[in-house]
Amino acid sequence: AYLPISPRLRLKEPLKDPLIEDQEVKFYWNQQVQQDKWFIDEMDKQIGKPMDPKCRISIGIPSYMEGKNIFRTLEAFTEQQDIDPNEFEIIVFENHPASKKRDNTEEEIQKFQKRYPQLKVHHIYFLFHEIVPMGTLRKIVADLGLKRRMESKKADPNQDFIIATNDADSYGMKDKA
């Protein structure tokens, strides 16, 4: 779906003032159709707790039948250096079409959460009627991160906020790829 860009980016001359995160996020959020906002709200309810005020990075991971990979993928985040675990959260969006049986992704995420309780790993789940394009799934996790940031009690409102997405099977690179 096409969403208009911020009017502040359509200028014919360079910006004189920096963009203001809260204004840009609200502009983007207000362009969403009501059904999409409702869906993001429902996904946020599954998390059930607000974003940590210190959080400055939201990492979304769409996961479709990735029970065999998700633990190793999440484990890569345990080795982050020079960042407090409260400064980032990971949202794993487990999804699959109704035509497929659910795998053990949820159990693997729970196992990870028990082993690494210091990391904020949230699991959300939705059963779709059909396979959903990866771009749509990435938009959902990005929009959820934005919504959570928009509603958070930011420790430093002037600090930049980063949204990233990752694949559920990105747990390592081959030496000779």
Disulfide bonds with the S-S distance in Angstrom:
none
